[in-house]
Amino acid sequence: MSLPTLPRIVFTAGEPAGIGPDLCLQIAQHALPYQFVVIADPELLRQRAQQLKLPITLTQFDEHAPIQAHQAGQLCVLPMAVKQPVLAGELAAANSSYVLNTITEATQKCLDNVFHAMVTGPVHKGIINDAGFSFTGHTEFIAEITGGYPVMMLATAGLRVALVTNHLPLAKVSAAITPERLRSVIRVLHHDLTKCFNLKRPKIVVCGLNPHAGENGHLGREELDIIIPVLKAFRQQGMNIQGPLPADTSFTPSVLGTADAVLAMYHDQGLPVLKFQGFGQAVNITLGLPIIRTSVDHGTALSLAGTGNINTGSMCVALDTAHTMIIQHALATP
């Protein structure tokens, strides 16, 4: 990627009955140092802006027009129609295809270099699955379109947490932690920390899977049989990697003080700690893809849609992170 004179970032507004439309309308009230484009139904945005009493001028996106920085009070829209009229806070399965279509369109246009990065608003996995679509999350869905090896990483001030497994039932986690998967995840994490975050020799702290990191095999053998051999091989290659450490001590100040990222074995091992530290000010980043994708760290908040009582902190962090990654990735590319 060459360094763009002015980046262009696309936002998918997510579940139309949730706070995704509210987020982009509130963000649109402020000037931004890049072009901000939302893929959504224009009529939905007009109705929600009226409900929120927010002044907004909608303009239709033209990918062939010169890129212009976002102006306060305006919103550039790549239009896509909902399947059923939307009421804030009320889910409709008929609109699940609309949600998936916005993600597909944004992803494809990132691959086509129309957009330099995409930021995704919250979706409701349950209603998408109820509509008959097999959907486990943005990360997996986007990776099916782009290829690559997706690794989920959440970040907030002073802490980055990546995951070996994402949205898996706990009963399936152990079997999913294979040497091949662990090696692939660590390679992606190390590569993207270097290329997208300007970390020359990132230090990665790896959690064990079992309590006390297996207690030398007495509480499980995954550490002895899989994790320790993989980490040893990477250290022999010169990688700055520590572990496996017991998860209950991996997030202590003495460990985190010198760490650039923590690698957790499963979703609820690492993310509760990160969200306790930075909920509402964190960002979800998908590493290992040929495009840049970030996301808010929260759900659809149906009860808050249309009320104006929302926190845009995570949305701001997601946009700022995408903007920074665009620049760092371009500078690191020969």
C-alpha positions as CSV (number, residue, x, y, z in Angstrom):
1,M,0.0,0.0,0.0
2,S,1.4,3.4,-1.0
3,L,0.8,6.2,1.5
4,P,-2.4,8.0,0.5
5,T,-2.4,11.8,0.5
6,L,-5.8,11.5,2.3
7,P,-7.1,8.2,3.6
8,R,-10.6,7.0,2.9
9,I,-12.2,4.9,5.7
10,V,-15.6,3.1,5.3
11,F,-17.9,2.3,8.2
12,T,-20.5,-0.4,8.1
13,A,-23.3,0.7,10.5
14,G,-24.1,-2.9,11.6
15,E,-27.5,-3.9,13.0
16,P,-29.9,-1.1,11.8
17,A,-32.0,-1.4,15.0
18,G,-29.0,-0.9,17.2
19,I,-26.7,2.0,17.9
20,G,-24.6,1.6,14.8
21,P,-26.5,4.3,12.9
22,D,-26.4,6.6,16.0
23,L,-22.6,6.2,16.2
24,C,-21.9,7.3,12.6
25,L,-24.4,10.3,13.0
26,Q,-22.7,11.5,16.2
27,I,-19.2,11.0,14.7
28,A,-20.3,12.9,11.6
29,Q,-20.9,16.1,13.8
30,H,-17.1,16.5,13.9
31,A,-14.4,17.2,11.3
32,L,-12.1,14.3,10.6
33,P,-8.6,14.2,8.9
34,Y,-9.8,11.6,6.3
35,Q,-12.8,10.8,4.2
36,F,-15.5,9.1,6.3
37,V,-18.0,7.0,4.3
38,V,-20.8,4.9,5.7
39,I,-22.6,2.1,4.0
40,A,-26.2,2.3,5.1
41,D,-29.7,3.0,4.1
42,P,-30.0,6.8,3.7
43,E,-33.6,6.9,4.8
44,L,-32.7,5.0,8.0
45,L,-30.0,7.6,8.7
46,R,-32.4,10.5,8.1
47,Q,-35.0,9.0,10.4
48,R,-32.5,8.3,13.2
49,A,-30.9,11.7,12.8
50,Q,-34.4,13.2,13.3
51,Q,-35.0,11.0,16.3
52,L,-31.7,12.1,17.8
53,K,-32.3,15.7,16.8
54,L,-28.9,15.8,15.1
55,P,-28.4,18.1,12.0
56,I,-27.0,16.2,9.1
57,T,-26.5,16.6,5.4
58,L,-26.2,13.4,3.5
59,T,-24.2,13.2,0.3
60,Q,-23.9,10.2,-2.0
61,F,-20.5,8.6,-2.3
62,D,-18.7,8.7,-5.6
63,E,-15.6,6.6,-5.7
64,H,-14.3,8.4,-8.7
65,A,-14.5,11.9,-7.1
66,P,-11.5,13.4,-5.4
67,I,-11.0,12.3,-1.8
68,Q,-12.0,15.1,0.6
69,A,-11.6,15.2,4.4
70,H,-14.9,14.8,6.3
71,Q,-16.7,18.0,7.1
72,A,-18.6,18.4,10.4
73,G,-22.4,18.1,9.9
74,Q,-22.1,16.1,6.6
75,L,-22.2,12.4,6.0
76,C,-21.0,10.6,2.8
77,V,-23.2,7.6,2.2
78,L,-22.8,4.6,0.0
79,P,-26.5,3.7,-0.2
80,M,-27.9,0.2,0.5
81,A,-31.5,-0.3,1.2
82,V,-32.9,-2.2,4.3
83,K,-35.3,-5.0,3.5
84,Q,-37.8,-3.9,6.2
85,P,-38.5,-0.5,7.8
86,V,-36.5,-0.1,11.0
87,L,-37.6,0.8,14.4
88,A,-34.8,1.6,16.9
89,G,-34.4,-1.2,19.4
90,E,-36.6,-3.7,17.5
91,L,-34.8,-6.5,15.7
92,A,-36.1,-7.8,12.3
93,A,-34.7,-11.0,10.8
94,A,-35.5,-9.7,7.3
95,N,-32.7,-7.1,7.7
96,S,-30.0,-9.7,8.3
97,S,-29.2,-9.9,4.6
98,Y,-28.8,-6.1,4.5
99,V,-26.3,-6.3,7.4
100,L,-24.2,-8.9,5.7
101,N,-24.4,-7.1,2.3
102,T,-22.9,-3.9,3.9
103,I,-20.0,-5.9,5.3
104,T,-19.5,-7.7,2.0
105,E,-19.5,-4.4,0.0
106,A,-17.1,-2.7,2.3
107,T,-14.7,-5.7,2.3
108,Q,-14.7,-6.0,-1.5
109,K,-14.1,-2.3,-1.9
110,C,-11.2,-2.5,0.5
111,L,-9.7,-5.3,-1.6
112,D,-10.3,-3.1,-4.7
113,N,-8.4,-0.2,-3.0
114,V,-11.5,2.1,-3.1
115,F,-11.2,2.3,0.7
116,H,-8.0,2.2,2.7
117,A,-9.6,0.6,5.8
118,M,-12.9,-0.5,7.1
119,V,-14.4,0.0,10.6
120,T,-17.4,-2.2,11.5
121,G,-20.3,-1.3,13.7
122,P,-21.9,-3.9,16.1
123,V,-24.1,-6.7,14.7
124,H,-26.5,-9.0,16.4
125,K,-25.2,-12.6,15.7
126,G,-28.4,-14.2,17.1
127,I,-30.8,-12.5,14.7
128,I,-28.5,-13.2,11.7
129,N,-28.4,-16.9,12.6
130,D,-32.2,-16.8,13.2
131,A,-32.6,-15.6,9.6
132,G,-30.8,-18.7,8.4
133,F,-27.3,-17.4,7.8
134,S,-24.3,-19.3,9.2
135,F,-22.5,-16.4,11.0
136,T,-20.0,-16.6,13.9
137,G,-18.7,-13.1,13.7
138,H,-17.2,-10.3,11.6
139,T,-13.7,-11.8,11.8
140,E,-14.6,-15.1,10.2
141,F,-17.0,-13.6,7.7
142,I,-14.5,-11.1,6.4
143,A,-11.8,-13.7,6.2
144,E,-13.9,-15.9,3.9
145,I,-14.0,-13.0,1.4
146,T,-10.4,-11.8,1.7
147,G,-8.4,-14.9,2.5
148,G,-5.5,-14.6,4.9
149,Y,-5.2,-16.0,8.4
150,P,-7.4,-13.9,10.7
151,V,-6.3,-13.3,14.3
152,M,-8.5,-11.3,16.6
153,M,-6.8,-8.7,18.8
154,L,-8.4,-6.2,21.1
155,A,-6.5,-3.2,22.3
156,T,-6.9,-0.4,24.8
157,A,-4.5,2.0,26.4
158,G,-1.5,0.0,27.7
159,L,-2.9,-3.4,26.7
160,R,-3.2,-5.6,23.6
161,V,-4.8,-9.0,23.8
162,A,-4.8,-11.5,20.9
163,L,-6.6,-14.8,20.7
164,V,-5.6,-18.3,19.6
165,T,-9.3,-19.3,19.3
166,N,-12.2,-16.9,18.8
167,H,-15.8,-17.8,19.0
168,L,-15.7,-21.4,20.1
169,P,-17.6,-23.3,22.8
170,L,-15.3,-23.9,25.7
171,A,-15.6,-27.7,25.2
172,K,-14.0,-27.4,21.8
173,V,-11.1,-25.1,22.7
174,S,-8.5,-27.7,23.8
175,A,-8.8,-29.7,20.6
176,A,-8.5,-26.5,18.5
177,I,-5.1,-25.6,20.0
178,T,-2.9,-27.5,17.7
179,P,0.8,-26.8,17.0
180,E,-0.1,-25.6,13.5
181,R,-2.8,-23.2,14.7
182,L,-0.5,-21.8,17.5
183,R,2.4,-21.3,15.1
184,S,0.1,-19.5,12.5
185,V,-1.4,-17.2,15.1
186,I,2.0,-16.2,16.5
187,R,3.5,-15.6,13.1
188,V,0.6,-13.3,12.2
189,L,0.7,-11.5,15.6
190,H,4.4,-10.9,15.4
191,H,4.3,-9.8,11.7
192,D,1.4,-7.3,12.2
193,L,2.8,-5.9,15.5
194,T,5.9,-5.1,13.5
195,K,4.3,-3.8,10.3
196,C,1.2,-2.0,11.5
197,F,2.3,-0.8,15.0
198,N,5.9,0.0,14.3
199,L,7.3,-2.4,17.0
200,K,10.7,-3.5,15.9
201,R,11.0,-6.6,18.2
202,P,7.6,-7.0,19.9
203,K,7.5,-8.8,23.2
204,I,4.6,-11.3,23.3
205,V,3.4,-12.9,26.5
206,V,1.6,-16.2,26.0
207,C,-0.9,-17.6,28.5
208,G,-1.2,-21.3,29.3
209,L,-4.4,-23.0,28.6
210,N,-4.8,-24.8,32.0
211,P,-4.8,-23.4,35.5
212,H,-1.2,-22.7,36.7
213,A,-0.2,-23.4,33.0
214,G,-0.8,-27.1,33.5
215,E,1.3,-27.5,36.8
216,N,3.9,-29.5,34.9
217,G,1.3,-31.8,33.4
218,H,-0.7,-32.5,36.6
219,L,-3.5,-30.1,35.4
220,G,-3.4,-30.8,31.7
221,R,-0.7,-31.7,29.1
222,E,-1.4,-29.0,26.5
223,E,1.4,-26.9,27.7
224,L,4.0,-29.7,27.7
225,D,2.9,-31.3,24.5
226,I,2.0,-28.3,22.3
227,I,2.6,-24.8,23.7
228,I,6.0,-25.1,25.2
229,P,7.6,-26.8,22.1
230,V,6.1,-24.1,19.8
231,L,7.3,-21.2,21.9
232,K,10.8,-22.8,22.3
233,A,11.1,-23.0,18.5
234,F,10.2,-19.4,18.1
235,R,12.6,-18.2,20.7
236,Q,15.4,-20.1,19.0
237,Q,14.5,-18.1,15.9
238,G,15.0,-14.9,17.8
239,M,11.5,-14.0,18.7
240,N,10.9,-12.1,22.0
241,I,8.3,-14.4,23.5
242,Q,7.5,-15.3,27.1
243,G,5.5,-18.2,28.5
244,P,3.4,-20.1,28.8
245,L,2.5,-18.2,31.9
246,P,-0.5,-18.9,34.2
247,A,-3.3,-16.8,32.9
248,D,-4.1,-15.5,36.4
249,T,-0.7,-13.9,36.6
250,S,-0.2,-12.9,32.9
251,F,-2.0,-9.6,33.4
252,T,-0.1,-8.4,36.5
253,P,1.8,-5.0,36.2
254,S,5.2,-6.7,36.4
255,V,4.4,-8.8,33.4
256,L,2.5,-6.2,31.3
257,G,5.1,-3.5,32.0
258,T,7.4,-4.8,29.2
259,A,4.8,-6.6,27.0
260,D,3.6,-5.4,23.7
261,A,0.8,-8.0,23.5
262,V,-0.7,-10.9,25.5
263,L,-1.7,-14.0,23.6
264,A,-4.7,-15.7,25.3
265,M,-5.8,-19.3,24.4
266,Y,-9.5,-18.5,24.2
267,H,-12.0,-15.7,24.1
268,D,-13.0,-15.4,27.8
269,Q,-9.5,-16.0,29.1
270,G,-8.2,-12.7,27.8
271,L,-11.0,-10.4,26.8
272,P,-12.7,-9.9,30.3
273,V,-9.4,-8.4,31.5
274,L,-9.1,-6.1,28.6
275,K,-12.7,-4.9,28.8
276,F,-12.4,-4.4,32.5
277,Q,-9.5,-2.1,31.9
278,G,-10.8,-0.3,28.8
279,F,-14.4,-1.0,27.9
280,G,-15.8,1.8,25.8
281,Q,-12.2,2.9,25.0
282,A,-11.0,-0.3,23.2
283,V,-10.8,-1.4,19.6
284,N,-11.2,-4.9,18.0
285,I,-8.5,-5.4,15.3
286,T,-8.4,-8.2,12.8
287,L,-4.8,-9.1,12.0
288,G,-3.6,-11.4,9.3
289,L,-5.9,-10.0,6.5
290,P,-4.9,-8.3,3.2
291,I,-7.0,-5.3,4.4
292,I,-7.2,-3.2,7.5
293,R,-10.3,-3.8,9.6
294,T,-11.1,-2.5,13.1
295,S,-14.3,-2.5,15.1
296,V,-16.0,-1.2,18.2
297,D,-15.6,-3.3,21.3
298,H,-19.3,-3.4,22.2
299,G,-22.6,-4.8,21.1
300,T,-25.7,-3.4,19.5
301,A,-27.1,-1.8,22.7
302,L,-30.7,-2.1,21.4
303,S,-32.1,-0.4,24.5
304,L,-30.0,2.7,23.8
305,A,-30.7,3.1,20.1
306,G,-32.3,6.4,19.2
307,T,-31.9,7.8,22.8
308,G,-28.7,9.7,22.3
309,N,-27.3,8.2,25.5
310,I,-24.4,6.4,24.0
311,N,-20.6,6.6,24.4
312,T,-18.7,7.1,21.1
313,G,-15.4,6.4,22.7
314,S,-14.8,3.0,21.2
315,M,-15.9,4.2,17.8
316,C,-13.4,7.1,18.0
317,V,-10.6,4.6,19.0
318,A,-11.5,2.3,16.2
319,L,-11.3,5.1,13.6
320,D,-8.1,6.5,15.0
321,T,-6.5,3.0,15.1
322,A,-7.5,2.4,11.5
323,H,-6.1,5.7,10.4
324,T,-2.8,5.0,12.2
325,M,-2.6,1.5,10.8
326,I,-3.1,2.9,7.2
327,I,-0.1,5.2,7.7
328,Q,2.2,2.6,9.5
329,H,1.4,-0.1,7.0
330,A,2.2,2.2,4.1
331,L,5.4,3.3,5.6
332,A,6.5,-0.3,6.3
333,T,5.7,-1.5,2.8
334,P,8.7,-1.3,0.4
